[in-house]
Amino acid sequence: MNSDVLHDEVTQLCITGIVRCLRSATATGDNFSSYFSTDTMNLEMLRYYWALSSGIEEVANVVVHSPRRLTTTITYEEFERIGEITGSINAGATMLAQIRTLNPTLFVVLEPNLTSNSQPNQLVAWLLSEAFHILLSARRSYKQLEKFDWFNKKINLIEQALRNEALHDILLTPSGKKRPNGSVLRAASKARVPIYQEAIKVYDLLEGIERGQEEAIISCLSQTLIANLEYWQRLELATAIAAADALSTASGHSVNLSFPIVSGRPVAVIGPFEVYWQYTIPQRSREQLDPTELWSRQIATSIGVKSGDSRADVAVCCNRKVVTLFECKYFESYSSLPQAVLDASGQIVRYARDLHPESDPNAVQLLNQSCIIVAHRGTYNELLDHDDPATQTFDKRFIYFTDINGLKNNKLLHWSELLNTNCSTS
């Protein structure tokens, strides 16, 4: 199995799934242009991820650690001088001043002045200020962001950059508070200093996102949402997004992505359905465990590992009731496939029993609507359809089974249709 190809596949699956869900008509299956409708895409979410982009961080780092790279510019101020000429003479203004004052020794001169309030620096100041206020707004809306070290480091870096005296003074001026116009952008483009070239790229990225340009949106999400995820996490998130997309197709409801996307809360809401990534499942009490399960817990405890709640990779709730579990297994060697399936089978059965400790039939029904996703299924056949659950026997249990390629080809359609029907009738 080529690991580079697999890395690319799971990354693209994740990105394209999110992009598809950002569109307004997710359920229609129509072909779309490379631009989104600005009326329907989640612009607030995308601006949040833009504020977290690597370009913003690079600009802020330069301001904090190499402030001398912010160049100064020469401006000319007009002064009236008597006798001594200290700058270049403004002949017309001088003549009018001498006529007005009847003083032939009065001259109007233009004196050079070195300032940091240049148009390129206005662009840098505005970008950092805009990103800072976006992140502040996100933190007010979602308090749990304060618990993430990476978020705190990012916002602290930008805040430190904005303390730069030159940028601080610019933001106090009327021009510094306004969105950069064409003149500012042209001046920054002409400045051959790396920080201004990066600032132009960051601004173009924001403008592309706001215009709904798919290329810009993919670039932004690749730098932020996907960049810090391990490949097994990307598979889990891609599975959650694929499930949301399939449910949208089956139910006719559009996908509403969460803001921000983090584990432990709904990744997406589709009508009555909520799709969770890393869903917490409370464990059964010791009295409800089988002997082998009790022994496993006792062994872990003896080693010093405390027993805590489990986390299903992906869970789907209908009207706040868990109706599907997904267990995802990422690996880069075919030899890992059998053990991955065995591990996933044991985990998903345990989760189903933990959710229904008093009812084996309910646990069985949950399993019949659940799915195991692997990186690559090798020679094992996909399980995408099954008969009436009532026909299942003790030694033949059904669970949906597919891989990255199956998710990419929308193989969850039957699962989503059956789940939508069951939830509609329950």
Buried (B, 14 or more C-beta within 10 A) or exposed (E): BEEEEBEEBBBBBBBBBBBBBBBBEBBEEEEBEEBBEEEBBBBEBBBBBBBBBBBBBBBBBBBBEEBEEBEBBEEEEEEBBEEEEEBEEBEEBBEEBBEEEEEEEBBBBBEEEEBBBBBBBBBBBBBBBBBBEBBBBBBEEBEEBEEEEEBEEBBEBBBBBBEBEBBEBBBEEEBBEEEBEEEBBEBBBEBEBEBBEBBBBBBBBBEBBBEBBBEBBBBBBBBBBBEEBEBBBBBBBBBBBBBBBBBBBBBEBBBBBBBBBBBEBBBBBBBBBBBBBBBEBEBBEEEEBEEEBEEBBEEEEEEEEEEEEBBBBBBBBBEEEBBBBBBBBBBBEEEBBEEBBEBBBEBBBBBBBBBBBEEEEBBBBBBBBBBBBBBBBEEBEEBBEBEEBEEBEEEEEBBBBBBBBBBBEEBBBBBBBBBBEBBEEE
